[in-house]
Amino acid sequence: MTSEELVFDHEEVRAHGFELYEGTQLDVRAVISGMPKDVKDGFLLEEVAWSRFGHAYGSGHDVPERLTRLRSQDAETAGLALDLLWGSVVHQGTVGSVAPLMVPFLLRIAADPSAHGRAGVLGLAAAAARNEHWGYGTRSTFLKVATQELRSDCSGYLMNWSIEASRNAVTADVDPLLPLLDDADSDVRSSTCYTLATASGEAGRITDALRARLIIERSPRVRASLVLAVAELGREHTVAGTAVWACALWADPTQPADVRVPAALAWLCLVDDPVPDDLRTTLDVLVTDGLAQVLDDVPWIAHVDDNGLDRTLDQMLNNALPGVQCDDPWA
């Protein structure tokens, strides 16, 4: 396929399906898998085919300039660039086809201690590798990274490919990510958990690192993030023993509440068993307003709602209807 032919033809897709472009240079999964390490490490942004893919407002040609600004030593400049990337590349939960191409660079920016807004940068990388489930804290959706249901982005590109490519990009760069579990910034550690949990591979290695960090972690919010990341990887990759591990944690009275409650949520998502009475009793005792204030900021729970722990428990324990709550009668 020549450069002149590298245009995604939606009429052809409607006639012949997305398989027409599978494995070509219009398949972002193929492009991300072929991105050389020296391009990523050296921030050789000019070597990346940004304009071949898009976001909510058109071509992705403007992404490299925003990534460059994101590396600025000026906090305001970097913050504005991050906001612009959030608003265009991951727009209201829609992952643009250009998103996977920026993931390797986002991970390297986050790994730079001098960079600004590193937790938010990691959050953007994680958002590019996930299907959004706003308002959904059910047992079937809470720890669900991706979906088999076909979804398209604002331009009509297959979003499943974009999310898969982003997850592959995270997997390819596990090495620079894992050290961030020991970062001095607890926000960075929590966001690292959320990002690592999206990986499409290396589940065993990542799980070992997360469990090892849990033993020494002192931040309640990060401990909760570590538990949920282990559980999400276990669910996505069918890691043997994950449900048993989660059950042992929530049932262990020597563990802190910020570990036991997320472990209970995790266990409920990993099994099909009815909710046991002793789990309900345990949660009744452990869940306090103080704990909710801590756990409501944990990424998985924060994405359910503002009062995410309460909404998640209601859905998991009482089969409450999912969805974002809104008090505006005109919304």
Buried (B, 14 or more C-beta within 10 A) or exposed (E): EEEEEBEBEEEEBEEEEBEBBEEEBBBBBBBBEEBEEEBBEEBBBEEBBBBBBBBBBEBBBBBBEBBBBBBBEEEEBBBBBBEBBBEBBBBEEBBBBBBBBBBBBBBBBBBEEEBBBBBBBBBBBBBBBBBEBEBBBBBEBBBBBBBEEEBBBBBBBBBBBBBBBBBBBBBBBBEBBBEBBEBEEBBBBBBBBBBBBBBBBBBEBBBEBBBEBBEEBEBBBBBBBBBBBBBBBBBBBEBEEBBEBBBEBBBEEEBEBBBBBBBBBBBBBBEEEEBEEEBEEBBEEBBEEEBBEBBBBBBBBBBBBEBBBBBBBBBBBEEBEBEEEEEEEEE
